[in-house]
Structures are given as C-alpha cells and as structure tokens.
Amino acid sequence: MFQLHRKRFSVRRNTSKRWRAAHSKEPGATEKDWDPTLVIKATNMTEEMQRQALEVSHAALTANNVENKVASQIKAQFDEMHGEL
C-alpha cells in the first residue's frame, strides 16, 4: 500500500503547475488550447536531426500528459534512431 501512495505522489510531484493547467479539464482550459509550439533555440544537430526532433517531440507531447513520460519517450526514440551517446 505504501508503494502505491508513493508512486502516486511521485507522479504528482513531477508534474509542474503549468503542465497541469495546460492539460486540465477546468472551464478555462480546453483540448483546443493545448497545441504545443516547438522551437529549437540553439543546436549543433543537422537539419535532418532537427526535423526528427520536432516530429518525435510533437508525438510525445500529444501522447503523454506527464513531463517525465514525455522526456523518456523522446530519449528512447532518439536512442533507437541514433544510438546511445
């Protein structure tokens, strides 16, 4: 029982307030409001890798609602495509 509570707390703790607000079902927030805009600010990746990063990130953001799961999915897919660095 303790493990179950610990897991729930851990998931909640790792979710930021902005993330919860964007995915909440509150009257002010709708699914239409949640359209992630992805911006690459600085990189040393090739154009092809940047395109792949945008595609993988968009898919992860739309499929998951917890930040840690999004990050894990992006890392797993990049490791699969380009090997672990």
C-alpha positions in Angstrom: 0.0 0.0 0.0 2.8 2.4 0.8 4.4 1.8 -2.6 1.1 2.7 -4.3 0.8 6.0 -2.4 4.5 6.7 -3.0 4.1 6.2 -6.8 1.1 8.5 -7.0 2.9 11.2 -5.0 5.9 10.8 -7.2 3.9 11.3 -10.4 2.1 14.3 -9.0 5.3 15.8 -7.7 7.0 15.6 -11.1 4.2 17.4 -12.8 4.6 21.2 -12.9 1.7 23.7 -12.3 1.9 24.9 -15.9 1.7 21.4 -17.3 -1.3 20.5 -15.2 -3.0 23.8 -16.2 -2.5 23.1 -19.9 -3.9 19.5 -19.6 -6.6 20.3 -17.0 -10.3 19.9 -17.7 -11.1 23.2 -16.0 -13.6 25.6 -17.6 -10.8 27.9 -18.8 -8.7 25.2 -20.5 -9.7 23.1 -23.4 -8.0 20.5 -25.6 -8.1 23.0 -28.4 -5.9 25.3 -26.2 -3.3 22.6 -26.0 -1.4 22.8 -29.2 2.3 22.6 -28.4 4.6 25.0 -30.3 8.0 23.6 -30.6 11.0 25.9 -31.0 14.7 24.9 -31.5 16.7 27.7 -30.0 20.3 26.5 -30.3 21.7 23.3 -31.6 24.6 21.6 -33.3 22.4 18.9 -34.9 21.9 18.5 -38.7 18.7 19.7 -40.4 17.5 16.1 -40.6 18.1 15.5 -36.9 16.2 18.8 -36.1 13.3 17.7 -38.2 13.3 14.3 -36.4 13.5 16.0 -33.0 10.4 18.1 -33.8 8.4 15.1 -35.0 9.4 12.9 -32.1 8.7 15.7 -29.6 5.3 16.5 -31.0 4.3 12.9 -30.9 5.5 12.5 -27.3 3.7 15.7 -26.2 0.4 14.7 -27.7 0.6 11.1 -26.4 1.6 11.7 -22.8 0.4 14.0 -20.1 3.3 13.7 -17.6 6.6 15.5 -18.2 8.8 12.6 -17.2 7.0 10.3 -19.7 7.4 12.8 -22.5 11.1 13.1 -21.8 11.5 9.3 -21.5 9.7 8.7 -24.8 11.8 11.3 -26.6 15.1 9.9 -25.3 14.1 6.3 -26.1 13.2 7.2 -29.7 16.4 9.2 -30.2 18.5 6.4 -28.7 16.7 3.9 -31.1 17.3 6.1 -34.2 20.8 7.4 -33.5 22.2 5.0 -30.8 23.1 5.9 -27.3 25.6 8.7 -26.9 
